[in-house]
């Protein structure tokens, strides 16, 4: 019989290496069998209707490693429970979003990984992570109507009725730029908002993030909350915003 402590250490070590090899800033947390409540909650949030869901149906989650990114994205790594070496990895659905937010959004189903975290990191980045980021942006868009989902190479900013600007980013590089210029992330929805109480500070922040995102190869679009299905990509330096953020010229639908 295999030594459970060896298996546990192998899972934790693999997750640590994988987290360090994925694009962006990822950290790894190991959940042992003692964390029953956390494991039960985690199993409920596994965003998969295929390979990983089938595995969990036969083998309830007894141990896992959670990989987390600063923008709220999370992945779960778990044993395969078959004769092959390696692990399974799946996306974790964001917490506290209504069921309606997931309507018509395809699950970013998990994948099987070989027993090589370096090669697996490429597989995760090219396959699972790309689908996960897209699905995350869609459900966050659905949760807060009117906010168009961003893409890895473009951030879509949407004016809100209260004068703030909101976005659901796809990737932590853009998120780091936004937070450094005053955007605050809602921990439940993952939406980033820039307050409009000080319109001059808001305008300055929007002008400054353009060149920084452009330097990363990320475009920026600025749109109104409704009535536009194809927002126009804004230039790297967003034009100044009128002093009154509620004028029809800048907030009309």
Residue pairs with C-beta under 8 A, 6 or more apart in sequence:
7 79
8 30
8 32
8 63
11 30
11 63
11 64
11 65
11 77
11 78
11 79
11 87
12 28
12 30
12 65
14 65
14 77
14 87
14 115
14 117
15 28
15 30
15 65
15 67
15 77
16 28
17 117
17 118
18 26
18 28
18 67
18 77
18 117
18 120
18 121
18 124
19 26
19 27
19 28
19 67
20 26
21 117
21 118
21 121
22 67
22 121
22 124
22 125
22 129
23 125
23 129
24 69
24 171
24 172
24 173
25 69
25 70
25 172
26 67
26 68
26 69
27 67
27 68
28 65
28 66
28 67
28 68
29 65
29 66
29 68
30 63
30 64
30 65
31 38
31 39
31 42
31 63
31 64
31 65
31 66
32 63
33 39
33 62
33 63
39 61
39 62
39 63
39 64
40 61
42 61
42 64
42 66
42 76
42 92
43 56
43 60
43 61
45 92
45 93
45 95
46 52
46 53
46 56
46 76
46 90
46 91
46 92
46 93
46 110
47 90
47 91
47 92
47 93
47 107
47 108
47 132
47 135
48 90
48 91
48 107
48 108
48 109
48 110
49 107
49 109
50 107
50 109
50 110
51 88
51 109
51 110
51 111
51 112
52 78
52 88
52 89
52 90
52 109
52 110
55 78
55 80
55 81
55 88
58 81
59 79
59 81
61 78
63 78
63 79
64 76
64 77
64 78
65 76
65 77
65 78
66 74
66 75
66 76
66 77
66 92
67 74
67 75
67 76
67 77
68 74
69 172
70 172
70 175
70 176
71 169
71 171
71 172
71 175
71 185
71 190
72 94
72 185
72 187
72 190
73 91
73 132
73 133
73 136
73 172
74 91
74 92
75 89
75 90
75 91
75 92
75 124
75 128
75 129
75 132
76 89
76 90
76 91
76 92
77 87
77 88
77 89
77 113
78 87
78 88
78 89
78 90
79 87
79 88
80 86
80 87
80 88
80 112
84 112
85 114
85 115
86 112
86 113
86 114
86 115
86 120
87 112
87 113
87 115
88 110
88 111
88 112
88 113
89 110
89 111
89 113
89 120
89 124
89 128
90 109
90 110
90 128
91 107
91 108
91 110
91 128
91 131
91 132
91 135
93 102
93 139
94 136
94 139
94 140
94 188
94 189
94 190
95 188
96 188
96 189
97 139
97 140
97 143
97 188
97 189
98 143
100 142
101 139
101 140
101 142
101 143
102 139
102 142
103 142
105 135
105 138
105 139
105 142
106 131
106 135
107 135
108 128
108 131
108 132
108 134
108 135
109 131
110 128
111 123
111 124
111 127
111 128
113 120
113 123
113 124
114 120
130 152
133 152
133 170
133 171
134 149
134 151
134 170
136 168
136 170
136 190
137 149
137 150
137 151
137 168
137 169
137 170
138 149
140 147
140 149
140 168
140 189
140 190
140 191
141 147
141 148
141 149
141 168
143 189
143 191
144 166
144 168
144 189
144 191
145 225
146 158
146 160
146 225
146 226
147 156
147 158
147 166
147 167
147 168
147 191
147 225
148 156
148 158
148 221
148 223
148 231
149 156
149 168
149 170
150 156
150 167
150 168
150 169
150 170
150 174
151 170
152 170
152 171
152 218
153 217
153 218
153 219
154 218
154 219
154 220
154 221
154 233
155 167
155 169
155 174
155 178
155 213
155 218
155 219
155 220
155 221
156 167
156 168
156 220
156 221
156 223
156 231
157 165
157 166
157 167
157 206
157 220
157 221
157 222
157 223
158 165
158 166
158 167
158 223
158 224
158 225
159 165
159 222
159 223
159 224
159 225
159 250
159 251
160 166
160 193
160 196
160 225
161 225
161 251
162 196
163 195
163 196
163 197
163 199
163 202
163 245
163 246
163 251
164 193
164 194
164 195
164 196
165 193
165 194
165 196
165 202
165 206
165 222
166 191
166 192
166 193
166 194
167 178
167 183
167 191
167 192
168 189
168 190
168 191
168 192
169 175
169 178
169 192
173 216
173 218
174 213
174 216
174 218
175 185
175 192
177 209
177 212
177 213
177 216
178 192
178 194
178 209
179 185
179 192
181 194
181 205
181 208
181 209
181 212
182 194
182 195
182 201
182 202
182 205
183 192
183 193
183 194
183 205
184 192
184 193
184 194
184 195
185 191
185 192
186 192
186 193
194 202
194 205
194 206
195 202
196 202
196 245
199 241
199 242
199 243
199 244
199 245
200 243
202 241
202 245
203 238
203 240
203 241
206 222
206 238
206 241
207 237
207 238
207 239
207 240
209 220
209 238
210 220
210 234
210 235
210 236
210 237
210 238
211 236
211 237
213 219
213 220
213 236
214 220
214 236
219 233
220 233
220 234
220 236
220 238
221 231
221 232
221 233
221 234
222 231
222 234
222 238
223 231
223 232
224 251
224 252
224 253
225 253
226 253
227 253
241 250
242 249
242 250
245 251
